[in-house]
Amino acid sequence: MAMNPMQRKTFNSFLLGLIIGLGCLAAAILIAYNKIKALQQDIDSLKALQTEAYVAGADIESGAEVEFSTFKQETVQTTIAKSEFVEKNDFEFLDSEGKVETRLDENGTKLKKKMVMKISVPKGTIITKDMLTEVGDEVRDDERLVEYTMLVLPSRLQTGDYVDIRFALPTGEDYIVLSKKQIKDCNATTVWLKMNEEEVMTLENAIVESYQINGSKLYCIMYTEPGLQTAATATYPVSDSVRNLIITNPNIVMEAKAALAQRYSTMEQNTQRTDHIEAALAQGSTSSVASGVSKEVSAIASARAEFIKNASKAKSSSSSSSSSSSSSSSSSKTSSK
C-alpha cells in the first residue's frame, strides 16, 4: 500500500524509535546480566571460602588452660588454610609418626595433654594451632635464643632433637648442667637454644669452669624418645658467686630463684662443689687426660662435619631430582600440545 510522505515520515520515526528502544532494552538486559553474573561469582567465591572450623565458645584470656571441648564447630568464611585449624589431635600425645599414643604416669594413670592459650581471643574467633602451646612450653619474659659454639655436639645431632648438656671432669665426675633442651637450630659446630636467664647464667658458669679445668668436657647427649622420656634432674652446682648473682638478678622469675635455692641448699650439692669442682679448679689435671679429650673432640667434630656434608648432598640431590621431574613434566605437556 502506497504511503504519502507524511505517513512514511511517521512510520520511519516510529521504526527508528522502536530500534532505539530495543537497543536500550538489550543494553539494559546485558548490563543486568553482567551484574547478576558478577554477583553470582561473588557468591561462589564466598561459598568457596566457607568451611568448618573450631571457634572460641567464649572470650578466652592469654595463659588460660583449655580443652578441646572449650571450642565449638561452626561454618565460617576464611582464607586460613585448613591445615592450620586446631583439631582434636592437638590435644593428644603423638608418636614420631604422628599417631596418637597413650602415656602413663608412674602409677599407671593415663596422662592428659594440657594446653594453654598463647593470646587472648574474643568469642567466635577461629582457633589455629599456633594460638596454643602445651603446658610447660609457655614463653617466659626472660627467654632468649642463644648461640653456643663451645659445646661438644653428637655427630648426628639435628634441629629439633632434645639434649642434656653435661659437664665432665677429668677425674670422672659428670654433672648435668641443663636437661632436655630442644635444639632450635644447628650446624657443624654451633647450636641455638631457647634459654631463660637462670639457664644462661648456669651454663656460662659451667663454660668458664670448663675453660679453667684442663681435660674437662662440656658436651651434649641426645634423648632417644623425647616424647616418652622425662627431663633429667640437673646436678651441676653453680659457684656461690654465680648463685648469689642469680638470686639477686631482677630478670629471673621467682619460681626459678626458689628452685635454684632448693637445688643447692643440700649438703650433697655443697660437697660436690667443694670436694670435686673446686678441687679440680685448684689442681687442674694431667696432660694425658687433656690430650685424650682433645682427640675425642676432634673426632666428633670431624664426624659431624661429614654428617652435615652428606646431609647437604642428599638435599641437593633431592632438589635436582625434583627439578628434573618438573622439567620432564613440562616437556611432556608441551609435546602433548
Steps between C-alpha positions, in 0.01 A plus 500: 500500500641830398568755775507872464809687616350587837407139572843378392669756727285394793568132432875557476499694826306220666739238360803699614351542848425129512856410402644743755266366769592142423869598508461667839307197627773265374767717664306505827458120486871457429597728789261319732634164384860606565407628845318178583795299368746704708277462804482124445879486472528686831255258657699204363823654631348543845368144492849379407631667816243327718634215709453330835731625775520510878445840659517633854173430680564796731765767562828330595789673678868451418651225717165333568503119496260366239356168389378399156144527630569869567453562127193446285476414133342756267478577130727796435638697209878533506813487288690312772622160380318203656834353607538790743168440679510348846385137512447230758845347441657822629374396843648149472853368542643395162787265415776569247266391218223736607279225644313543828673322788407437862737618771484386862645644819694298757169379652368375165249784467443635149659841455301784349663751267439845644483800267487875563422802283795715391279801435162639609218443249138619494201269458461371145870525406629219278753299704823404324780271613748781560263661754557205736798358682544208738519574871870536582586644158364848570728785398656682795594867499866417565539243222739564212646307207866449588785374279777273634810383317705344781281194568609159375213386278390146407599423142138435397333788684221668304263792546209397723694245706498518880823487699646517848801730534757331723829603660761224539807541719828321421466307827181330378229713662224587256232763568176587322511877447171536308248230418278430201575810295364501144740585219332791322764503224848362446791459261831315522630691803220722628163452672221744576300445819201674658631600842370692798721726710572242770596237242730744318688586818522136609643392165737797490634394839564149365663642184744714698592209726543265204754747359682507835512124560746335264349179360137580583225471240172685452287286270148407384335159506177426313171360627393185317122548545447858619123467482506217753802591712473752783769765547800397707570682827774762478792411730760766420554729804578855390759698692391706800570826318287401200223363724485828691497692172211288372301546820542879488443531124173692443455336156451153649151394602436408862421138416849452353663664801310276740588189298866599492513568873340161571729317259822628654401510865585135568825380655556265204505789255737700719729199529503451122599862448768508772657153473489454124448806281690745721776241544525454123512875450786526746707205386428461130555161336764294324606575144408149390136557591504833319649333195235228506216746526652706217511195274141410587377849424685501165360160405142602579544829314628316192213252511248778534653695210468188285140452610413859406675458166307183417172658608566796270579268209181304559295818510666629182441169325135503605457856368664410168279195466191710570605764244572232242161342559328838469689577178413159358135556586504841329662353189240226491217751518660710224535195277141399556390846397 
